[in-house]
């Protein structure tokens, strides 16, 4: 009813320019239509969000790639360590031979000192 009365009054009564501009402003606020500045601001904010999202995605993807490369490198290092450990392991018999040889060298190296004591 109020809107009908306003329409009738607006059509029948002459309004001043100031009142017309205020009335237009109130109608615009009632409809919630964004201004050009608001639209520009929203577009700018959306561009910033998209740029930051792409930057974040880029950082995350690089971190993931680095983790994958690090895992692969660790696997390679472990494989090399395992190969080297099996390559340099000596059997018990080889160890015994080495120990006997060392003992013999040690005794023969000290033999000349025994002559002085005897």
HELIX and SHEET records of a PDB file:
HELIX    1   1 UNK A    2  UNK A   12  1                                  11    
HELIX    2   2 UNK A   17  UNK A   31  1                                  15    
HELIX    3   3 UNK A   36  UNK A   87  1                                  52    
HELIX    4   4 UNK A   92  UNK A  117  1                                  26    
END                                                                             
